[in-house]
Every structure is written in C-alpha cells, then in structure tokens.
Amino acid sequence: MATPDLLTRLLRDVSRSFYRTLRVLPSGVRPQIGLAYLLARITDTIADTEIVSLEGRMAALDRLRTRIAIPRSGSVRLESFFADAGAGQGASAERDLLLRADEALGVLDAVEPGDGRLIRNVLRTIISGQELDLRRFRGASAQCPAALDTEEDLDDYTYRVAGCVGEFWTHLCRARLFPAVRVDEGFLLANGVRFGKGLQLVNILRDIPRDLRHGRCYLPSNRLAAHGMRASSLLDARNMPRFRKLYEDYLDLAGACLADGWAYTNTLPSRQMRVRLACAWPILIGLRTIARLRVENVLDDRRRIKVSRGEVKRLMLRSVCVYPWARAWNRLFERARQMPSSVL
C-alpha cells in the first residue's frame, strides 16, 4: 500500500510507543491505521509549531484539511509553511514528517475507497479539534494560562482528538477483519469512543505542567473554581494538596473509561489476538500511569511521570503469554490498577 520507509522508519521515528502497537496489528489493517496516524501527526505538528504564527498554522491546517477531503486535489505546499518555520523546527523526524506530507497524501489517494473514507472522516474530526484548540487558547501564555470552561468542553475535546479514533478503529477492523462475525456493534462503537477518551484523559492528567507552559489547561475552570482554584494555581506545585481531590476525580474518570476499553477489547472476537493485544497494551500502560499519578505530585514540573520501558516490555510479554487463559488475561487488568509497589 505504501513505501516501507514511509510507514516504517518515519512512523517509528515520530512515535516509538505507537509503533509497538502498530507492529502487532494484522496486515489487513496495519497500513491504513499507520497512514491515518502519520497524517494525524502531520496535522498535530503543524498545530504545535509555535515558531509559526497562529494565522500561519490555521492557514496550513485549512489547506491540509481541504487536500485530505478532496483526493488528488494538488499539493498542500507545506514547504512554504516549513520555510516560515525555518531552522527553528526541532527534531529532524518532525522536519521529515512535514516535508513528506505530499507523499503521505499520495498514499491516501491510492487507498481503497471505503478505507479512504474512514481515514478522511477521522482526520476531519481531529483537525477540527486542533483548530478549536488554536482558537480557544489564542493569547494564553505560561504566565497567564487559559482553561476550558466546562465538562462538556472537555468531553468534546477528548472526542475530537481521540474518541473519534475509537470509532475509526472499530469500523476499519470490523470491515477488514471480521465482517461476518456477530458482534454488538453499538456496544463496540460506544466503548471504542470511551476507550479513546480515556487514553487522552491520561495524557491530559500526566502532562499538566507541559500544557501550562504553552498556556493551556484542559481541566474546566468551573471545576477548578469549585475548589477555590484557577488555571494559574496549577503553576505552583505547593497547591497539590488543594488540587488532589479534583485530580483524583479525573483519575477515576480516566480509569472508568479504560475499563470500558477493556470491555471493548474482550468483546472483540477471541481469534483476533493481534487486535486485542494492540488494544490491551495502551490500556494497561494507561492504568499503570494512573497508579503512579495517584501517589505523585503531578504539578512538580521537574520530572515527567511515565511507565519505564522495562515495565512496558514485561507487560507486553506477559500479555502474550497469558492470552489463551481468560482468568489470567483479566488479572492483567486488575494488577495494572494497583499501586506502583505492586509487581505486574
């Protein structure tokens, strides 16, 4: 479907964690999911390149959205956007990503029409979330961060940038891997959305200091106000005791969404071992991250809380080993929720 280099080396360089998941997927869906992810990373790189003006990023996203929507509609000319960024663009992988956007779009044009529609639909939703983000946080800064207004805003954001991916994943795998198997498709779609939202919530709750440095707070201002806080309060690590109760509420929400993701995983046909592993790994890693966040001061920006590579490898190996035994498989989920002192 695509040049090996585009969906192997480049994809690996821009996301080593997702690349592990991608490699285990069946060949029937691996190229489509890899391509969708690569294009989403291109849009995300554009949105996050702060050395380009807000207007420049919005214009580039608009051009890219139009090009994605209309097959073979010409070049998006990201070279001009990249020229504006100049030498300031950091990682070479990100530079390669932007410079090879037209190549990735050419691959999208060659995808089977049904798969292409699914990829275009999910990218349209993701880009709408990125554009909304740019408008919402216009003028915010590390000294004066802005927050979302309400719970509805947070739910809408997590759907646009991640929940919609659960829908895409479900539709694609259903069509390509098990079209004739009887499954509760409504259950899968609803929990696929919750699955994606849960993963995004974990990212939000882990990355509060980093987002604040960019003037962004994804926790709603009305919930912060109910605890006598505002977005700027989260700049001071000494406010963690005051923040802890609200933070725990959101950790519980993320955990509940990942529990729905686990139910989603176990609803997939048991013969789809590769797909179930690809779903299970981010859930288990997300649960381990939540367990660490419960005992750490997330507002302390001197360290980023994450699951070690060694623990991830052990988790992945164990999931493969116990897969044939349902009770042992489900114990993986329960163990992942335990505090860091527990051994997976």
C-alpha positions as CSV (number, residue, x, y, z in Angstrom):
1,M,0.0,0.0,0.0
2,A,2.8,2.4,0.9
3,T,6.5,2.7,0.6
4,P,8.1,0.7,3.5
5,D,10.1,3.7,4.6
6,L,7.1,6.0,5.0
7,L,5.1,3.7,7.3
8,T,8.1,2.1,9.0
9,R,11.2,4.2,9.6
10,L,9.4,7.6,9.6
11,L,6.5,6.3,11.6
12,R,8.9,4.7,14.1
13,D,10.9,7.9,14.5
14,V,7.9,10.1,15.2
15,S,6.2,7.7,17.6
16,R,8.1,4.8,19.2
17,S,5.3,3.9,21.6
18,F,2.5,3.7,19.0
19,Y,4.9,1.9,16.6
20,R,4.9,-1.1,19.0
21,T,1.1,-1.3,18.8
22,L,1.2,-0.9,15.0
23,R,3.6,-3.7,14.5
24,V,1.4,-6.3,16.3
25,L,-1.7,-5.4,14.2
26,P,-2.8,-7.8,11.4
27,S,-1.6,-6.8,7.9
28,G,-5.2,-6.3,6.8
29,V,-5.4,-3.1,8.9
30,R,-1.8,-2.1,9.7
31,P,-1.1,0.1,6.7
32,Q,-4.4,2.0,7.0
33,I,-4.1,2.7,10.7
34,G,-0.4,3.6,10.3
35,L,-1.2,6.0,7.5
36,A,-4.1,7.6,9.5
37,Y,-1.7,8.1,12.4
38,L,1.0,9.5,10.3
39,L,-1.3,12.1,8.7
40,A,-2.7,13.0,12.2
41,R,0.9,13.5,13.4
42,I,1.4,15.9,10.5
43,T,-1.6,18.0,11.5
44,D,-0.5,17.9,15.1
45,T,3.0,19.0,14.2
46,I,1.5,22.0,12.3
47,A,-0.8,22.9,15.2
48,D,2.0,22.7,17.8
49,T,4.7,24.6,15.8
50,E,4.7,27.8,17.9
51,I,7.5,29.4,15.9
52,V,4.9,29.9,13.1
53,S,2.2,32.5,13.8
54,L,-1.3,31.4,14.8
55,E,-2.6,32.6,11.5
56,G,0.0,30.6,9.6
57,R,-0.8,27.4,11.4
58,M,-4.5,27.9,10.9
59,A,-4.0,28.5,7.2
60,A,-1.8,25.4,6.9
61,L,-4.4,23.3,8.7
62,D,-7.1,24.7,6.4
63,R,-5.1,23.8,3.3
64,L,-4.3,20.3,4.6
65,R,-8.0,19.7,5.6
66,T,-9.1,20.6,2.1
67,R,-6.4,18.4,0.5
68,I,-7.4,15.5,2.6
69,A,-11.1,15.9,1.8
70,I,-10.6,16.1,-2.0
71,P,-8.4,13.3,-3.4
72,R,-5.8,14.3,-5.9
73,S,-6.5,18.0,-5.4
74,G,-2.9,19.1,-5.7
75,S,-0.1,19.8,-3.3
76,V,-0.6,21.3,0.1
77,R,2.7,23.2,-0.3
78,L,3.8,22.6,3.2
79,E,7.3,23.7,2.0
80,S,6.1,27.3,2.4
81,F,4.9,26.6,5.9
82,F,8.2,24.9,6.7
83,A,10.1,27.9,5.2
84,D,8.2,30.1,7.7
85,A,9.3,27.8,10.5
86,G,12.9,28.0,9.2
87,A,15.6,26.3,11.1
88,G,13.6,26.5,14.3
89,Q,11.8,23.2,13.7
90,G,13.5,20.9,16.2
91,A,13.6,17.2,15.7
92,S,14.7,16.0,12.3
93,A,11.9,13.4,12.3
94,E,9.4,16.3,12.6
95,R,11.1,18.0,9.7
96,D,10.9,14.9,7.6
97,L,7.2,14.5,8.5
98,L,6.3,17.9,7.2
99,L,8.4,17.6,4.1
100,R,6.9,14.2,3.2
101,A,3.3,15.3,3.7
102,D,2.5,15.2,0.0
103,E,3.9,11.7,-0.3
104,A,1.6,10.6,2.6
105,L,-1.3,12.3,0.9
106,G,-0.5,10.5,-2.3
107,V,-0.6,7.2,-0.4
108,L,-4.1,8.2,0.9
109,D,-5.3,8.8,-2.6
110,A,-4.4,5.3,-3.6
111,V,-6.2,3.6,-0.6
112,E,-9.3,1.5,-1.3
113,P,-12.2,4.0,-1.4
114,G,-14.0,2.6,1.7
115,D,-10.9,2.7,3.8
116,G,-10.1,6.1,2.4
117,R,-13.4,7.5,3.6
118,L,-12.8,6.2,7.1
119,I,-9.4,7.8,7.2
120,R,-10.6,11.1,5.8
121,N,-13.5,11.2,8.3
122,V,-11.4,10.7,11.3
123,L,-8.8,13.2,10.1
124,R,-11.5,15.8,9.6
125,T,-12.7,15.4,13.2
126,I,-9.1,15.5,14.6
127,I,-8.3,18.7,12.6
128,S,-11.5,20.3,13.9
129,G,-10.3,19.7,17.4
130,Q,-6.8,21.1,16.7
131,E,-8.3,24.2,15.1
132,L,-10.7,24.7,18.0
133,D,-7.7,24.4,20.4
134,L,-5.8,27.1,18.5
135,R,-8.7,29.5,18.7
136,R,-9.6,28.7,22.3
137,F,-6.1,29.3,23.6
138,R,-5.3,32.3,21.5
139,G,-3.4,34.8,23.6
140,A,-2.8,32.5,26.5
141,S,0.7,32.1,27.9
142,A,2.7,30.3,30.5
143,Q,2.3,33.3,32.8
144,C,-1.5,33.5,32.2
145,P,-2.8,30.1,31.1
146,A,-6.4,29.7,30.0
147,A,-8.7,26.7,30.9
148,L,-11.6,25.0,29.2
149,D,-14.9,26.3,30.5
150,T,-17.0,23.3,31.3
151,E,-17.1,19.5,31.5
152,E,-18.9,19.5,28.1
153,D,-15.9,21.3,26.6
154,L,-13.5,18.6,28.0
155,D,-15.7,15.8,26.7
156,D,-16.0,17.4,23.3
157,Y,-12.2,17.9,23.1
158,T,-11.4,14.3,24.1
159,Y,-13.8,13.0,21.5
160,R,-12.4,15.2,18.7
161,V,-8.8,14.2,19.2
162,A,-9.1,10.6,20.5
163,G,-12.7,9.3,20.9
164,C,-13.2,9.5,17.2
165,V,-10.2,7.3,16.7
166,G,-12.0,4.5,18.6
167,E,-14.8,4.8,16.0
168,F,-12.4,4.7,13.1
169,W,-10.5,1.7,14.6
170,T,-13.8,-0.2,15.1
171,H,-15.3,0.5,11.7
172,L,-12.0,-0.5,10.0
173,C,-11.3,-3.6,11.9
174,R,-14.9,-4.7,11.6
175,A,-14.9,-4.3,7.8
176,R,-11.5,-5.7,7.2
177,L,-11.0,-8.5,9.8
178,F,-14.3,-9.9,11.0
179,P,-17.2,-8.7,8.8
180,A,-19.2,-11.9,9.1
181,V,-18.8,-12.3,12.9
182,R,-21.9,-11.4,15.0
183,V,-20.9,-8.7,17.5
184,D,-22.7,-5.9,19.3
185,E,-21.5,-3.1,17.0
186,G,-23.3,-0.4,19.1
187,F,-21.5,-1.6,22.2
188,L,-18.2,-1.7,20.4
189,L,-18.6,1.8,19.0
190,A,-19.7,3.4,22.3
191,N,-16.9,1.8,24.2
192,G,-14.4,2.5,21.5
193,V,-15.2,6.2,21.9
194,R,-14.8,5.8,25.7
195,F,-11.5,3.9,25.2
196,G,-10.1,6.8,23.1
197,K,-11.3,9.4,25.5
198,G,-9.7,7.6,28.4
199,L,-6.3,7.4,26.8
200,Q,-6.5,11.2,26.1
201,L,-7.5,11.9,29.7
202,V,-4.4,10.1,30.9
203,N,-2.3,12.2,28.6
204,I,-4.0,15.4,29.9
205,L,-3.6,14.4,33.6
206,R,0.0,13.4,33.1
207,D,1.0,16.5,31.0
208,I,-0.5,19.3,33.1
209,P,2.9,21.1,33.6
210,R,3.8,20.8,29.9
211,D,0.4,22.1,28.8
212,L,0.6,25.0,31.2
213,R,3.9,26.1,29.7
214,H,2.0,26.5,26.5
215,G,-0.8,28.5,28.2
216,R,-3.2,25.6,28.1
217,C,-5.2,23.9,30.9
218,Y,-7.7,21.2,29.8
219,L,-9.4,20.9,33.2
220,P,-12.5,23.0,33.2
221,S,-12.4,26.4,35.0
222,N,-15.8,25.8,36.7
223,R,-14.5,22.6,38.4
224,L,-11.3,24.4,39.4
225,A,-13.3,27.3,40.8
226,A,-15.4,24.9,42.9
227,H,-12.1,24.0,44.7
228,G,-11.0,27.6,45.0
229,M,-8.5,27.4,42.2
230,R,-7.9,28.6,38.7
231,A,-5.6,27.5,35.9
232,S,-2.7,29.6,37.2
233,S,-3.0,27.9,40.6
234,L,-1.6,24.8,38.9
235,L,1.7,26.5,38.2
236,D,2.6,26.1,41.9
237,A,3.4,22.6,43.0
238,R,2.6,23.5,46.6
239,N,-1.1,23.7,45.6
240,M,-1.2,19.9,45.0
241,P,-2.9,19.1,48.4
242,R,-5.7,21.5,47.4
243,F,-5.9,20.1,43.9
244,R,-5.7,16.4,45.0
245,K,-9.5,15.7,45.4
246,L,-10.4,17.2,42.0
247,Y,-7.4,15.4,40.4
248,E,-8.5,12.1,41.9
249,D,-11.9,12.6,40.4
250,Y,-10.4,12.9,36.9
251,L,-8.1,9.9,37.5
252,D,-11.2,7.9,38.4
253,L,-12.9,9.1,35.2
254,A,-9.9,8.1,33.1
255,G,-9.8,4.7,34.8
256,A,-13.5,4.1,34.2
257,C,-13.0,4.9,30.5
258,L,-10.1,2.5,30.3
259,A,-12.3,-0.1,32.0
260,D,-14.8,0.4,29.2
261,G,-11.8,0.0,26.8
262,W,-11.0,-3.3,28.4
263,A,-14.6,-4.4,27.9
264,Y,-14.3,-3.3,24.3
265,T,-11.2,-5.4,23.9
266,N,-12.8,-8.5,25.4
267,T,-15.8,-8.1,23.1
268,L,-13.6,-8.4,20.0
269,P,-13.6,-12.0,18.6
270,S,-11.1,-14.1,20.6
271,R,-9.4,-15.2,17.4
272,Q,-8.4,-11.6,16.8
273,M,-5.4,-11.9,19.1
274,R,-3.3,-9.3,17.4
275,V,-6.1,-6.7,17.6
276,R,-6.8,-7.5,21.2
277,L,-3.2,-7.2,22.1
278,A,-3.0,-3.8,20.3
279,C,-5.9,-2.6,22.4
280,A,-4.7,-4.1,25.7
281,W,-1.2,-2.6,25.7
282,P,-2.2,1.1,25.8
283,I,-4.9,0.3,28.3
284,L,-2.5,-1.5,30.7
285,I,0.1,1.2,30.3
286,G,-2.5,3.9,30.9
287,L,-3.6,2.1,34.1
288,R,0.0,1.9,35.3
289,T,0.4,5.6,34.6
290,I,-2.8,6.4,36.6
291,A,-1.5,4.3,39.5
292,R,1.7,6.4,39.6
293,L,-0.2,9.7,39.2
294,R,-2.2,8.9,42.3
295,V,0.9,9.0,44.5
296,E,2.9,11.7,42.8
297,N,2.8,15.5,42.7
298,V,1.9,16.0,39.1
299,L,2.3,19.8,39.4
300,D,6.0,19.4,40.0
301,D,7.4,20.1,36.5
302,R,10.9,18.8,37.4
303,R,10.0,15.3,36.3
304,R,7.6,13.7,33.9
305,I,5.7,10.7,35.3
306,K,5.8,7.7,33.0
307,V,6.0,3.9,32.9
308,S,9.5,2.6,32.3
309,R,10.5,0.8,29.1
310,G,11.4,-2.2,31.1
311,E,7.9,-2.4,32.7
312,V,6.3,-1.9,29.3
313,K,8.2,-4.8,27.8
314,R,7.4,-7.1,30.8
315,L,3.7,-6.1,30.5
316,M,3.7,-6.8,26.8
317,L,5.4,-10.2,27.2
318,R,3.1,-11.3,30.0
319,S,0.0,-10.4,27.9
320,V,1.2,-12.6,25.1
321,C,2.0,-15.5,27.4
322,V,-1.4,-15.5,29.3
323,Y,-3.6,-14.7,26.3
324,P,-5.1,-18.2,26.0
325,W,-6.3,-18.2,29.6
326,A,-9.2,-15.8,30.2
327,R,-8.7,-15.6,34.0
328,A,-5.0,-14.8,33.8
329,W,-5.7,-12.4,31.0
330,N,-8.2,-10.4,33.0
331,R,-5.9,-10.4,36.0
332,L,-3.6,-8.3,33.9
333,F,-6.2,-5.5,34.1
334,E,-6.6,-5.8,37.9
335,R,-2.9,-5.9,38.5
336,A,-2.3,-2.8,36.3
337,R,-4.6,-0.8,38.5
338,Q,-2.6,-1.5,41.7
339,M,-0.2,1.0,43.2
340,P,3.4,1.2,41.9
341,S,4.8,-1.1,44.7
342,S,2.9,-4.0,43.2
343,V,4.6,-6.2,40.7
344,L,3.0,-6.7,37.3
